[in-house]
Amino acid sequence: MGILTRFKDIMTANINALLDKVEDPEKMVDQYLRNLENDLADVKKETASVMAEETRAKRELDECVKEVDKWQGIAQKAVLAGNDEDAKAALAKKASLLTKQASLEQAYTAAAENAAKMRQMHEKLVQDINDLNARKDAIKAKVKVAKTTEKVNKITSGVKDSSHSMAAFDRMEQKANRMLDEANAVTELNLSAPGTESKNLEDKYSSSSDASVDAELAALKASLGVGGTTSAQ
């Protein structure tokens, strides 16, 4: 039967390998479940048909067996009645039924095997669908986390490394501090140069105010004996 081969291939398929090959597992897992559910509907219909065939074959076989037993009983009664001709006719009917019985047994065996395969296939499909339904939410959750992580990675890769910026900032700050320290050191060296202190004193007293000039003039006049006012000639 073609359908048996087709569904046998479905049963032996590696679900994880299929999911690894798809571009979007979140969407494909739903599609895979839909496909399995459609297949299950077909398998269920075919299984029911095969099981009905098994039942029919078993019923025909049972009826034939009853007929064989019936004609065996008729032959026995004919022998007891001393009627050999009737016994022969009953045994001939029985022999014919035994040939039919052998054929019916073969048909029933084949139908029973097919029904067993279909029932097994149906049960396997149901179990796979139940398992996938149980795993579906977990698969989708993993996909969502993966997509979020991928988005975060893209955003992170688009932004410059803050630690690099901080290190550069620290270097600039250290350079500014060094420049300031050097400038202060030069100023300090200039103040401690030779002659600087006396020069400062000289500068301090070299520029006299008007009051110091008047005092010096008064002292000079006093030493010369000149009065405070100049006499007219």
HELIX and SHEET records of a PDB file:
HELIX    1   1 GLY A    2  THR A   12  1                                  11    
HELIX    2   2 ILE A   15  LYS A   21  1                                   7    
HELIX    3   3 PRO A   25  LEU A   80  1                                  56    
HELIX    4   4 ASP A   84  GLY A  158  1                                  75    
HELIX    5   5 SER A  162  LEU A  191  1                                  30    
HELIX    6   6 THR A  196  SER A  206  1                                  11    
HELIX    7   7 ASP A  210  LEU A  224  1                                  15    
END                                                                             
